[in-house]
């Protein structure tokens, strides 16, 4: 993975003239979140493989830029209040979805960041039991001269 990370950093900075990394901190994700992202690329496994101790969450589709009001699309239909939990660097930001599953992406997010939809409005309480969908990977591209924001 480190070689691939260096390749991506070189392509971003030398070829695309953008920032070679998203900021001073990488975003740690739990095993289930990583498996959810990877499961979109897994087409089959041998029957002889042992069952994995991971869970893939339902897919989440969202696109837009910080500051834009966007639609969060997922295949869970219930009336429970839902929140978009944004993970960027070591920080998190929580935004409540409206009845149409719309919300504004927080300003200040840059580089690659992630979002899940949860029934918990507290980012520290997000767990397997309350993730509705996601994570989705979003990216706010910025040039090499942009300052890194602090995290919250």
C-alpha positions in Angstrom: 0.0 0.0 0.0 2.8 2.4 0.7 4.1 2.1 -2.9 0.7 2.8 -4.2 0.4 5.8 -1.9 3.7 7.2 -3.3 2.5 6.6 -6.9 -0.8 8.4 -6.2 1.1 11.3 -4.4 3.4 11.7 -7.4 0.5 11.6 -9.9 -1.4 14.2 -7.9 1.5 16.6 -7.4 3.5 16.3 -10.6 0.9 15.4 -13.2 -2.3 17.0 -11.8 -0.5 20.0 -10.1 -2.6 19.3 -7.0 -1.8 18.7 -3.3 0.1 15.3 -3.0 -1.8 14.5 0.2 -5.0 15.6 1.8 -3.5 17.1 5.0 -1.3 16.4 8.0 -3.5 13.4 9.2 -4.8 10.3 7.4 -8.4 9.2 8.3 -8.5 5.9 10.1 -11.4 3.7 9.3 -12.7 0.6 11.1 -12.4 -2.9 9.5 -16.1 -3.0 8.6 -15.9 0.4 6.8 -12.9 -0.7 4.8 -14.6 -3.9 3.9 -17.7 -2.0 2.8 -15.6 0.0 0.4 -13.6 -3.0 -0.8 -16.7 -5.2 -1.2 -17.8 -3.1 -4.3 -14.7 -4.6 -6.1 -15.0 -8.2 -4.9 -16.8 -10.3 -7.4 -16.4 -13.8 -6.0 -14.4 -15.8 -3.4 -13.7 -19.6 -3.4 -16.3 -21.6 -1.4 -13.3 -23.0 0.6 -12.6 -19.6 2.1 -13.5 -19.2 5.8 -16.2 -16.7 6.6 -14.8 -13.3 7.2 -15.5 -11.6 10.6 -16.6 -8.4 8.9 -19.8 -6.8 7.8 -20.5 -4.7 4.7 -22.9 -1.9 5.2 -25.5 -0.8 2.6 -24.2 1.4 -0.2 -24.3 5.1 0.1 -24.2 7.5 -2.9 -23.5 11.1 -2.6 -21.6 13.6 -4.7 -21.0 17.3 -4.3 -18.6 19.8 -2.8 -18.2 21.4 0.6 -20.9 24.0 1.1 -23.4 22.4 -1.4 -26.7 20.9 -0.3 -26.8 17.4 -1.7 -28.9 14.2 -1.7 -27.7 11.2 0.2 -29.0 8.0 -1.6 -29.3 4.6 0.1 -31.7 1.7 0.2 -32.9 2.0 3.7 -36.4 3.3 4.1 -37.4 4.3 7.6 -38.5 7.4 9.4 -35.8 7.4 12.0 -33.8 10.7 12.2 -30.5 10.2 10.3 -27.2 12.0 10.4 -24.3 12.3 7.9 -21.1 11.7 9.8 -18.1 13.2 7.9 -14.6 11.8 8.6 -11.7 14.0 7.5 -8.2 13.6 8.8 -8.7 13.0 12.6 -11.8 15.1 12.8 -15.5 14.4 12.4 -18.5 16.6 11.6 -22.1 15.7 12.0 -25.0 17.1 9.9 -28.6 16.0 10.3 -30.4 14.9 7.1 -33.8 16.3 6.4 -36.9 14.3 5.5 -35.7 14.0 1.8 -32.2 12.8 3.0 -30.7 16.1 1.9 -28.0 18.0 3.8 -25.2 20.5 3.2 -21.6 19.1 3.0 -19.7 21.1 5.7 -17.3 23.8 4.5 -13.6 23.3 5.1 -13.3 19.6 4.1 -10.5 19.0 1.7 -8.8 16.1 0.0 -10.3 12.7 0.4 -12.9 12.4 3.1 -15.6 9.8 4.0 -19.2 10.0 5.1 -21.6 7.4 6.6 -25.3 7.8 7.4 -26.1 6.9 11.0 -29.0 7.1 13.4 -26.6 8.4 16.0 -26.0 12.2 16.1 -22.8 11.7 18.1 -19.8 10.8 16.0 -18.2 9.0 19.0 -21.2 6.7 19.2 -21.3 5.5 15.6 -21.1 1.7 15.6 -22.1 -1.3 13.5 -25.5 -1.1 15.2 -26.4 2.4 14.0 -24.7 2.8 10.6 -27.5 3.0 8.0 -25.3 3.2 4.9 -21.7 4.0 3.8 -19.0 4.9 3.9 -18.9 6.9 0.7 -15.6 8.3 -0.5 -15.7 12.0 -1.4 -12.9 14.3 -2.7 -12.5 18.0 -2.7 -9.5 18.6 -4.9 -7.3 21.6 -4.1 -4.0 22.9 -5.5 -0.6 22.5 -4.0 -0.6 26.0 -2.4 -3.7 25.6 -0.3 -3.3 25.6 3.5 -4.2 22.6 5.5 -7.2 23.2 7.9 -7.0 22.3 11.5 -9.1 19.4 12.6 -12.0 19.4 15.1 
